[in-house]
Amino acid sequence: MLPFTLCIIKNNKEELLMLFRNKKPNKDKWNFVGGKIEPGETHEQAAIREAEEETGLTIKEIIYRGVVK
């Protein structure tokens, strides 16, 4: 299994951004932004890329919280 990111994005009002998924495997479910880490990418680079791909947002600050195994 490839490693992936899960990004919890919040604004200055402490509101969290979630997406309602339209594709399998999480179709019709709410989830946070994220996706597979591509070969050669760091966790941070993948989080920034996924956030932009899925939301159009440019992330300016990342707080890395760790790895779940």
C-alpha positions in Angstrom: 0.0 0.0 0.0 1.3 3.5 -0.9 1.6 6.1 1.8 -1.0 8.9 1.7 -1.8 12.2 3.3 -4.7 13.4 5.3 -5.0 17.1 5.6 -7.0 18.8 8.2 -7.4 22.4 6.9 -8.8 25.1 9.1 -9.4 28.8 8.7 -8.8 31.6 11.1 -12.2 31.0 12.6 -11.1 27.4 13.5 -13.6 26.0 11.0 -12.5 22.7 9.3 -12.7 22.0 5.5 -14.2 18.7 4.5 -15.1 17.4 1.1 -18.2 15.3 0.1 -16.7 12.6 -2.1 -18.2 11.8 -5.5 -15.9 8.9 -6.4 -15.2 5.4 -5.0 -13.9 4.2 -2.6 -15.4 7.0 -0.4 -18.4 8.0 -2.6 -21.1 9.8 -0.7 -19.0 10.3 2.4 -17.5 13.3 4.0 -13.7 13.2 4.4 -10.7 15.5 4.8 -8.5 16.5 1.9 -5.7 14.0 1.0 -4.4 11.4 -1.3 -1.4 9.3 -2.2 2.1 10.5 -1.8 3.9 10.3 -5.1 7.4 8.8 -5.4 10.0 11.3 -4.4 7.5 13.6 -2.6 7.8 14.5 1.0 4.7 14.4 3.2 4.5 18.2 3.2 4.9 18.4 -0.6 2.1 15.9 -1.1 -0.2 17.7 1.4 0.3 21.0 -0.5 -0.3 19.4 -3.9 -3.4 17.5 -2.8 -4.9 20.6 -1.2 -4.4 22.5 -4.4 -5.7 19.7 -6.6 -8.8 19.0 -4.6 -9.7 22.5 -3.4 -7.8 25.1 -5.4 -6.3 26.5 -2.2 -2.7 27.4 -1.8 -1.5 26.2 1.6 0.9 28.6 3.3 1.6 26.8 6.6 1.7 23.1 7.4 2.0 21.7 10.9 3.2 18.1 10.5 1.5 15.8 13.1 3.0 12.5 12.3 2.5 9.1 10.7 -0.2 6.6 11.3 0.7 3.0 10.6 
